[in-house]
């Protein structure tokens, strides 16, 4: 007798939920009923390849729709059509990992903030300087030495802490779209999709900007690389406004003028969300460095 043969023939209940079986799949939990062919090496390989290719195609389709049809994934999610797309949190985590690798390769970091910015160009510069001066005195090191440690922590942790901005955007949406009342989770899903879009957009956009400025300097001797941050801010703001307008029009279905006004307000509000994120990043980096 082959292993599991008697169990395969005699069992009429689902091995997972113990419901009475009718057909090849359990009507209660969806578990597929096994046959003797499921224990062959060929079947195992076929299923493994199918899972990988199916998930790859689902991920590709989700990212393509995320970039080409703003708000579509959010709308589909709340319409109950979810099986064809990667779930919001999974999509964000996968894109965040890809962003981490891309930044490591191309160096177009957006969210990392060096210590010098915190000390001299932030609203809480006096607090940051007091904390850093105490730290370097305790460790008997110079600020320059500590800056190397801090900046490394910032470059590493900045990618992991991007998710902290998601709930704040959801709160802004909750305040702007309070009539009719929506669940906070709806705005949370929208926010997850927005930041997923932003991470996909950032690396190629900023790498293209850097190459364009270098090419301009080489061809015309105009050195505008010192203004790269200003150009990057304009590009990101324009991309944010465009995405929010199109996505909110699809998800909330309000008039174009009202949607444009709200998208503009959210775009400006996101700069304050970025300020909060950078404060969280500073405190986290200070703790770990």
C-alpha positions in Angstrom: 0.0 0.0 0.0 1.4 3.5 -0.9 1.7 6.1 1.8 -1.5 8.1 2.4 -3.4 5.8 -0.1 -6.1 4.6 2.4 -6.6 8.1 3.7 -7.1 9.5 0.2 -9.7 6.9 -0.6 -11.7 6.9 2.6 -11.7 10.5 3.8 -14.9 12.4 3.1 -14.1 15.4 5.3 -11.9 18.4 4.7 -8.4 17.9 6.4 -8.3 21.6 7.4 -11.8 22.5 8.7 -13.4 19.0 8.9 -16.4 20.0 6.8 -18.2 17.3 4.7 -16.7 17.3 1.2 -18.6 17.9 -2.0 -16.5 18.1 -5.2 -12.7 18.8 -5.5 -12.7 21.8 -3.2 -14.0 22.4 0.2 -17.0 24.7 0.1 -16.2 26.1 3.5 -12.5 27.0 3.4 -11.4 26.4 -0.2 -8.9 23.6 0.6 -8.3 21.4 -2.5 -8.8 17.7 -2.1 -5.6 15.7 -2.7 -5.2 12.7 -5.0 -2.4 10.3 -5.4 -0.9 12.4 -8.2 -0.3 15.2 -5.7 2.5 13.2 -4.2 4.5 13.0 -7.4 7.7 15.0 -7.9 6.3 16.3 -11.3 3.2 17.7 -9.6 5.3 19.4 -6.9 7.5 21.1 -9.5 4.5 22.2 -11.6 2.7 23.7 -8.6 5.9 25.5 -7.5 6.5 27.0 -10.9 2.8 28.0 -11.2 2.8 29.8 -7.8 5.9 31.8 -8.7 4.8 32.8 -12.2 1.2 33.5 -11.0 2.5 35.8 -8.2 5.0 37.5 -10.6 2.2 38.2 -13.1 -0.1 39.5 -10.3 2.7 41.8 -8.9 3.5 43.1 -12.4 -0.2 43.8 -13.1 -0.7 45.5 -9.8 2.3 47.8 -10.3 1.3 48.6 -13.9 -2.2 49.6 -12.8 -0.8 51.5 -9.8 1.3 53.7 -12.1 -1.0 53.9 -15.1 -4.5 54.2 -13.5 -4.2 56.2 -10.2 -6.9 55.1 -7.7 -7.9 52.0 -9.6 -6.4 49.5 -7.1 -8.1 51.3 -4.2 -11.4 51.3 -6.0 -11.1 47.7 -6.9 -10.2 46.7 -3.4 -13.3 48.2 -1.9 -15.5 46.9 -4.7 -14.5 43.4 -3.5 -12.4 42.6 -6.7 -9.2 41.7 -4.9 -8.1 38.3 -6.1 -6.4 39.6 -9.2 -4.2 42.2 -7.4 -1.5 42.1 -4.7 -3.0 43.2 -1.3 -2.1 46.8 -0.3 0.3 46.1 2.5 2.1 43.3 0.6 2.4 45.6 -2.4 3.9 48.4 -0.3 6.4 46.1 1.4 7.6 44.6 -1.9 8.0 48.0 -3.4 9.7 49.3 -0.3 12.2 46.4 -0.6 12.8 47.2 -4.3 13.2 50.9 -3.4 15.8 49.9 -0.8 17.8 48.0 -3.4 17.4 50.6 -6.1 18.6 53.4 -3.8 21.6 51.3 -2.9 22.5 50.8 -6.6 21.7 54.3 -7.9 22.1 56.5 -4.8 19.1 58.7 -5.4 18.1 58.9 -1.8 15.1 61.1 -1.0 14.1 60.5 2.6 17.5 60.2 4.3 18.4 63.4 6.1 22.0 64.1 7.2 22.8 65.4 10.6 23.9 68.8 9.2 20.4 69.5 8.0 18.9 68.7 11.5 21.5 71.0 13.2 21.3 74.0 10.8 18.2 73.8 8.7 15.3 72.4 10.8 12.7 73.9 13.0 14.0 72.0 16.0 17.7 72.8 15.3 18.3 74.0 18.9 16.9 70.8 20.3 18.9 68.7 17.9 22.2 70.6 18.7 21.6 70.2 22.5 21.0 66.5 22.1 24.0 65.9 19.9 26.3 68.0 22.0 25.4 66.0 25.1 25.9 62.7 23.1 29.4 63.6 21.8 30.5 64.9 25.2 29.4 61.6 26.8 31.4 59.6 24.1 34.3 62.0 24.0 34.2 62.4 20.3 33.9 65.3 17.8 30.6 66.2 16.1 32.3 65.3 12.8 32.9 61.8 14.0 29.4 61.4 15.3 28.0 62.8 12.1 29.5 59.8 10.2 27.7 57.4 12.5 24.4 59.3 12.4 24.3 59.7 8.6 24.9 56.0 8.1 22.0 55.3 10.5 19.8 57.8 8.6 20.6 56.3 5.2 19.7 52.9 6.6 16.6 53.6 8.7 15.0 56.2 6.4 13.8 53.5 4.0 12.2 51.5 6.8 10.4 54.4 8.4 8.6 55.6 5.3 5.5 53.7 6.4 5.1 56.2 9.3 3.8 58.8 6.9 0.9 56.6 5.7 -1.4 57.1 8.8 -1.0 60.9 8.7 -2.0 61.1 5.0 -5.0 58.9 5.9 -6.0 61.3 8.7 -5.8 64.3 6.2 -8.1 62.4 3.9 -10.4 61.6 6.7 -10.7 65.3 7.5 -11.2 66.4 3.9 -13.7 63.7 3.1 -15.9 63.6 6.2 -19.2 63.8 4.2 -20.3 61.3 3.5 -18.6 59.5 6.3 -15.9 56.9 5.2 -14.1 54.3 7.2 -10.6 55.3 8.2 -9.3 52.0 6.6 -10.5 53.2 3.2 -8.2 56.3 3.5 -5.5 54.1 4.9 -5.6 51.8 1.8 -5.6 54.9 -0.4 -2.5 56.2 1.4 -0.7 52.9 1.1 -1.3 52.9 -2.7 -0.1 56.5 -2.9 3.2 55.9 -1.1 3.7 52.7 -3.2 3.3 54.8 -6.3 5.7 57.5 -5.0 8.4 54.9 -4.2 8.1 53.5 -7.7 8.2 57.0 -9.2 11.1 58.4 -7.2 14.2 56.5 -8.3 13.9 56.7 -12.1 12.7 60.3 -11.8 15.6 61.5 -9.6 18.2 59.5 -11.6 16.9 61.1 -14.8 17.1 64.5 -13.2 20.7 63.9 -12.1 21.7 62.7 -15.5 20.0 65.7 -17.2 21.8 68.2 -15.0 25.1 66.5 -15.6 24.5 66.5 -19.3 23.5 70.2 -19.2 26.7 71.0 -17.4 28.8 69.1 -19.9 27.1 70.5 -23.0 26.5 74.2 -22.0 28.8 74.6 -19.0 25.7 75.6 -16.9 26.2 74.0 -13.6 22.8 73.7 -12.0 23.6 70.6 -9.9 23.5 72.8 -6.8 19.8 73.4 -7.4 19.1 69.6 -7.7 17.0 69.6 -4.5 14.8 72.4 -5.7 14.2 70.7 -9.0 13.5 67.5 -7.3 11.0 69.1 -5.0 9.1 70.6 -8.0 9.1 67.2 -9.8 7.9 65.3 -6.7 5.2 67.9 -5.9 3.9 67.9 -9.5 3.8 64.1 -9.5 2.0 64.1 -6.2 -0.6 66.6 -7.2 -1.2 64.8 -10.5 -1.6 61.4 -8.9 -3.8 62.7 -6.1 -6.1 64.5 -8.5 -6.6 61.5 -10.8 -6.8 59.0 -7.9 -9.3 61.0 -5.8 -11.5 61.6 -8.9 -11.7 57.9 -9.4 -12.2 56.9 -5.8 -14.3 59.8 -4.4 -16.0 60.9 -7.7 -16.3 64.6 -6.7 -16.2 67.5 -9.2 -12.9 68.3 -10.9 -12.6 71.8 -9.3 -13.2 70.5 -5.8 -10.9 67.5 -6.3 -8.2 69.8 -7.6 -8.5 72.0 -4.6 -8.3 69.1 -2.2 -5.4 67.5 -4.0 -3.5 70.8 -3.9 -4.2 71.1 -0.1 -3.0 67.5 0.5 0.1 68.1 -1.5 1.1 71.1 0.7 0.1 69.2 3.8 2.4 66.3 2.8 5.4 68.7 3.3 4.3 68.9 7.0 3.9 65.1 7.1 7.5 64.9 5.8 8.6 67.2 8.6 7.0 64.9 11.1 8.6 61.9 9.4 12.1 63.6 9.6 11.6 64.3 13.3 10.7 60.6 13.9 13.8 59.7 11.8 16.0 62.0 13.8 14.9 60.6 17.2 15.2 57.0 15.9 18.7 57.6 14.4 19.8 59.4 17.6 18.7 56.4 19.6 20.5 53.8 17.4 23.6 55.9 17.0 
